[in-house]
Amino acid sequence: MVAALIRDGRGRVFLQRALPGKRHAGLWEFPGGKVDPGETPRAALAREIAEELGIALGEGGMAPAGFADERGGEGAPALVLFLYTCDAWSGEPAALDGQEWGWFAPVDLAALPLAPMDRTLADRLFQAPPG
């Protein structure tokens, strides 16, 4: 699985809510999806974002930001989510799959109900260091 940490010019982060019937239905998450056979993670991410949101990500503008994993269980497979920062993109986001979406200040992510792997990544990326 791949996901995008898309930021706007004000430093806000783009999130969408998982649709009903999906693994994390109703929870906020970084947009993205599955890597198809023969695809690179960056190409898969560009394709998924174009299909879901109608915006174009430049593969050269993607940089690895981290990863998180989730154990499987109750018929669900284990997953690994690779997150890429995406500061270079074009177009205006649209909910092509009907999902709710929004821009959020990093400080506001702590109060949102995030999918488990997205929570792990957000906490790693945006929590202030101790001390």
VMD Tcl script that draws the C-alpha trace (Angstrom):
set ca {
  {0.00 0.00 0.00}
  {1.13 3.56 -0.72}
  {-0.15 6.89 0.55}
  {0.55 10.56 -0.05}
  {1.33 13.26 2.46}
  {0.07 16.13 0.30}
  {0.63 19.62 1.70}
  {-0.69 22.92 0.47}
  {1.10 26.27 0.47}
  {-0.09 26.93 4.04}
  {1.45 23.69 5.39}
  {-1.91 21.96 5.79}
  {-2.19 18.22 5.20}
  {-4.76 16.62 2.89}
  {-6.79 13.74 4.37}
  {-9.83 11.78 3.23}
  {-12.33 9.59 5.06}
  {-12.39 5.92 4.20}
  {-15.63 4.99 2.48}
  {-18.23 2.63 3.96}
  {-17.32 -1.00 3.29}
  {-13.58 -0.27 3.30}
  {-11.15 -1.62 5.91}
  {-11.11 1.62 7.94}
  {-14.56 2.96 7.06}
  {-15.25 6.39 8.54}
  {-11.68 7.02 9.67}
  {-9.46 9.73 8.22}
  {-6.43 8.64 6.23}
  {-3.74 9.83 3.86}
  {-4.99 9.20 0.30}
  {-3.51 6.33 -1.68}
  {-4.09 2.68 -2.40}
  {-2.70 -0.58 -3.70}
  {0.37 -1.14 -5.83}
  {-0.58 -3.24 -8.86}
  {1.76 -5.95 -10.18}
  {4.51 -4.41 -12.30}
  {3.99 -0.90 -10.85}
  {6.51 1.07 -8.89}
  {5.22 2.54 -5.63}
  {5.51 6.08 -7.00}
  {3.64 5.21 -10.21}
  {0.93 3.46 -8.16}
  {0.56 6.50 -5.94}
  {0.28 8.87 -8.90}
  {-2.37 6.58 -10.46}
  {-4.38 6.17 -7.24}
  {-4.42 9.91 -6.52}
  {-5.49 10.71 -10.09}
  {-8.31 8.12 -9.88}
  {-9.54 9.16 -6.42}
  {-8.95 12.91 -6.40}
  {-8.33 14.04 -9.97}
  {-5.01 15.69 -9.18}
  {-1.65 14.93 -10.74}
  {1.37 14.13 -8.60}
  {4.82 14.54 -10.07}
  {6.76 11.31 -9.41}
  {9.96 13.36 -9.17}
  {8.41 15.42 -6.37}
  {7.70 12.40 -4.16}
  {10.05 11.57 -1.31}
  {9.77 8.66 1.16}
  {8.46 9.87 4.52}
  {8.13 6.61 6.42}
  {6.16 3.41 6.70}
  {3.83 1.66 9.11}
  {2.53 -1.88 9.30}
  {-0.63 -3.50 10.57}
  {-1.19 -7.09 11.61}
  {-3.84 -9.05 9.83}
  {-6.66 -10.87 11.51}
  {-10.29 -11.88 11.16}
  {-9.92 -12.43 7.43}
  {-7.96 -9.21 6.81}
  {-4.38 -9.51 5.53}
  {-1.40 -7.85 7.16}
  {-0.49 -4.56 5.48}
  {2.52 -2.30 5.06}
  {1.85 1.33 4.18}
  {4.59 3.40 2.55}
  {4.06 7.15 2.89}
  {5.55 9.65 0.43}
  {5.62 13.42 0.79}
  {4.13 15.11 -2.26}
  {4.73 18.83 -2.35}
  {4.52 19.08 -6.16}
  {1.03 18.48 -7.54}
  {-1.41 20.11 -9.91}
  {-5.16 20.39 -10.17}
  {-7.94 20.85 -7.65}
  {-8.92 17.89 -5.46}
  {-12.36 16.42 -6.12}
  {-14.11 13.54 -4.35}
  {-14.26 11.28 -7.41}
  {-15.20 8.26 -5.27}
  {-17.62 10.30 -3.13}
  {-15.34 10.40 -0.10}
  {-15.22 13.30 2.37}
  {-11.91 15.16 2.38}
  {-10.26 18.23 3.84}
  {-7.12 20.19 4.60}
  {-5.90 20.04 8.21}
  {-3.17 21.80 10.16}
  {-0.68 19.22 11.46}
  {-1.51 20.23 15.05}
  {-5.16 19.25 14.44}
  {-4.35 15.66 13.41}
  {-4.07 14.50 17.04}
  {-7.80 15.12 17.55}
  {-8.97 13.33 14.39}
  {-10.04 9.68 14.27}
  {-7.27 8.40 12.00}
  {-6.85 4.88 10.63}
  {-4.27 3.01 12.76}
  {-1.31 3.13 10.35}
  {-2.08 6.76 9.48}
  {-2.14 7.59 13.21}
  {1.27 5.96 13.63}
  {2.71 7.95 10.73}
  {1.10 11.25 11.75}
  {2.36 10.87 15.32}
  {5.90 10.16 14.09}
  {5.90 13.07 11.65}
  {4.10 15.79 13.57}
  {4.56 15.25 17.31}
  {6.93 17.61 19.00}
  {10.09 15.87 20.22}
  {10.19 15.30 23.99}
  {12.05 17.74 26.17}
}
mol new
graphics top color blue
foreach p $ca { graphics top sphere $p radius 0.5 }
foreach p [lrange $ca 0 end-1] q [lrange $ca 1 end] { graphics top cylinder $p $q radius 0.2 }
display resetview
